[in-house]
Amino acid sequence: MFNYMKKILLVTFCSIWCLLVKAQVVSSQNFDTALGWTSTTVLSDASTTISAWSRRTVGTAPTCAPFAGAGMARFNSYNIPTTKTGRLTSGAITFPTGNYRVRLKMYRDGTYPTDADKIQVYYNTTNAAGGTLLGLVNRSTSLSPAVDAEGWYSYNFVIPGVLNGTGYVNILGTSAYGNNIFIDEIVVEKIRDLDIEISTNSLNAIESIGTKTIKGTVTNMGLTNVNAFDLKWQVDNGPIQSQTFSGLNLSISQTYTYVCDATWAATPGTYSVRVWVENCNGLGNDANTNNDSLTKPVVVASQSVARLPLYEKFSSSTCGPCFTFNTGSFNPFLSGITDADMALISYQVNWPSSGDPYYTAEIGSRVSFYSISSAPTLLVDSKESTLNGAADLQTYLSDESAIPSYFSLSATSVLNDPDITVNVNITPYISGSYTLHCAVVENETLGNAATNGETVFHHVLMKMLPDPSGTVIPFADGTPVTQTLQATLSGLFIEEMTDLKVVVFIQDNVTKKVMQAAYATDLLGVSTNIHSNQVRLYPNPSKGIIYVKNETSSQVEIIDINGRIIRKLDRVEGGASIDLSDVPSGVYLAKIVSANGTITNQKIILNTF
């Protein structure tokens, strides 16, 4: 009976405690099922009326996922003209007598670093615009409050004075025509008397082997100033390290950076690192133990190597802004770049209008993978990059190249027209499942020119091996892996078989982070000979009549982009002409087999109509 009564009392106590904790939150919105709050409308850069704020399950410009759950809110500053605003307003909130704050998560990114896209948080007694300004946060990581890296950050805004009655919270987004703003997990809560929060732990998700300092930040979330606390940390089930920080005077919302004296001798492996606070002001537990602990999974690599950044560009020959970016910024930047500096894949997308003629379903798969919705979009190791000038692009490349990689990656490829074989060698320095991707690109194409004025396109995707899903590999630290990938390249938009390159890269499909990239060497083998000066078709481009420059008789096949042979001529002598005036304009492949068996592949551009 006594034990039974103890259980009843325990359940009752827990229930009351849960109610007390929940009672501190007077309003919340996580955007998991709907926007929930009310958005104003605004004219977009296309002069159409749009909702300034909307719910999104995935983010583009920049690429991101919700902080938690299934949704987040987006302020469309990417498409809203500069200085224009949009307001997101809560429903009526009942405030029992007390002090309150607004908490939210916001995604910060470094693209367009000087563009001051921002949010301002207000409290108002009505649902009208304005009210009491609680604080401001810029989207750009370079602007106030500046942060070191892209990602989600927590922000707190204290509502002045004691509230009692009905009020509203509104968030005003202001566009500087940079990237979009994403927010999540809005909470309006009563402020407790004594409440210290462990806010950050600065360890990275992947760390190199060696001595690690445990450091981060704590924040005073309560009304009472914090003058001391105990900080403890533990790796897996190892010994608990403890240190007292005293002599402080942290007022409400003030942050303190802790640096522990004890260090962690990190060896290769996967760990769980927990950091927590206790005994705030020497009074034991504070009023809210839910925010006293922070646990982070950390992978320790056995070594690191230099990174080759991967650039993935989404563009189209029917896109006016793509012409501006490519000709004004990207191509000048690319002219000073070698294969040793970066790898590049250009995805020619199927918008606007009819889209690029070289669009394929495989490109569509990469568009869907990243949730790309606009062109041009440039990703560097899966992170959205600047679309500013060549100098900014070079700065971004330098910054990304300085980040270590934890995979050694190399590849060779041999083309036995029309089949390609790619051999990939990988040595991982961390364990875990990652995806190997392989992309065949053409160094330079002309045949997909359309309406935007561009005439030359670089590193255009032709084929992914084995497909856009790639090959998932369970890596073990230090264990080399070899993969052989094969495909047939017939029926593609390839203009010159000898102008191909192969890009291989390793990606985390969950975070979409690109871990390493490389170009394959030894492409083409010996089965083609485009550089032979003994066999050539001219003029090129042609209005329909082409001539053969050849010292011996040859067999000539004219092949369309679908791999169909539309002309086959045997024993074509040097100086002979081939009439293709009845063939539709476009890009074709001429396969020329000389008397000694040498094969030459040459791209032909016909302008017959």
C-alpha positions, 0 to 999 in steps of 0.5 A: 500500500505504501509503495502504491501511494508513493507511485500515486504521489510521484505521478501527481508530482510529475504531472504538476511539474509538466503543467508548470513547465508547459504553462511558461509557454503562452504561444508557439509556432513550428510551421510543421503543418501550416504557416499558422501566422498571417503574412502580408503581401508584396510585389515581387521582382516580376511585378506579381503579388505574392505572400511575403512569408510562406511555409517551406519544407525545404529551403533554396537560396540558400539550401537548408532544411527546417531546424526541426520537424517538417516545416519552416517559414521563409521570407522571400527576399530572393525575389522581393525588391530591395527595401520592400518589406513583409510582416508575419503576425501571430494570433492574439496571445494571452499573457498572464501577469509576468515578464516574457520573451520571444525565442526563435531559430534563424538560418544564417548564410554567407551568400551576398555578404553585404546584402542586409536582408533582415528581420525585426521582431516587434511586440504590439498590443494590436495586430497592426504593424510596428509596436515595440522593437525587440531586436534585429537579426541580419541574414548574412553571416558577415552582418550583425550579429556576425557569426563564423559559419552558416547554419541555424542560430538561436535568438532571444528577444525580451519584451520590456516590462510586465505584461498582463492581457492580450498582445501580438508578436510580429516579425518584419522582413526587409529585403536587400534582394539577397538570399531568402530568410528562414526562421523556425521554432518560434516560442513566446514564453514567461521568463523564469527567475533563475534559468541558465542555458547551455547554448553552444558546444564549439566542437565540429561534427567532424574533428581531426585527431588530437587534443580538443578544447571543450568550449562554447557559450552559456546564456542567462535566460532568467530574471536573476543575474548569474554569478556562478555555475558548474560546467561538466562534460563527458565523452560517451561513458567516460569520466565526467570533467567538472569546472566551476565558473564564478565571479560573473554578473550575467544579466538577462540574455547576456552570453558568456563564453566558457573554456574548460581547462581539461581537454579531450585527447580525441582518437579516431572513432564516433563519439557522443559529447555531452556538456551541461550546467549545474548549481547555478549561483550555488542553488542547485537546479535552476527553474528550467532543467530542459536547457541545461544540457547539450549533446553533440555527436562527433566523428574523429578522423584519423587524418585529413587531406587537401580538398578539391571543391566541387562547383555545381552550376544550374543554368540555362541558355534561355535564362537572361540572368544566366547570361549576365552571371556567366558572361559577366562573372563566372566565365571571367572567374573560370578563365583563371582556374585550372583543374587543380583548383576546383571541379565543375559540373554545369546542369543545363535546366529546363526553364525558363520557357522551353529551357536548355536543349541539353536538359536531361532527366538526370539533370532534373534529379539533381535539381530535385535533390537540392530543391533548386527553383531558380537559375542561375544557382551556384553551389560550392560543396553543396552550399549556395555561393555568391553570384557576385563578380569574379573577385568574390567568386575567387574569395569563396573558392579560397575559403572553401579550399582551406577546409580539410577533407577526410577522403583521398579520392582519385579516378581513371577513365577509358573511353572505348567509343561509345562505352566508358569505364571509370575506376575510382579509388577512395581511402576514407579517414572516417567511418560511415555511409556516404555516396559516390557520384560520377559525372561525365561532362563535356568541356565545351558545348555550342549546340545548346545555344538558344535565346539568351545570347550565350554561345559557349557552355562549359562542363555541361553534364552528359551522363551520371554513372550509374545514375543520379542516385550514385553508389552508397558505400559503407566506409571504414576508416583507413580501409581503401575502396575501389569502384568500377563504373561503366556506361554507354554514351550513345544517344546523348547530347555529346558534341565531341567524344574527345572533349569529355571529362569525368568528375567524381565526388563523395557526398553525404546524402543526409546533409547534402555536404560534399566531402571531396571531389576529383577529376578522372585522368586518362580519359578516352584511351586510344580508340578515338583520334580527334586531333588527327590532321589527316582526317577532317570535315569542313566547313564547320559549322556548315549550311549543308555541304561538307567536305572530307580532308583525307589522304586515304578513303574512309567510311563516314557515319553521320549520327544524330544526338539520339545515336541514330545513323542518318548517313553512312557512306563507304569509301569516301575519298579525300576532297569528296563532298557530303550533302546534308542539306536535307538534314535538320539544323543541329549538332551531329557526330561524324564517325570516320573510320580510315583504311587502317582502322583509326577512328575519328569522331568530329562534331558537326554543326548544321545550319540548314534551315 
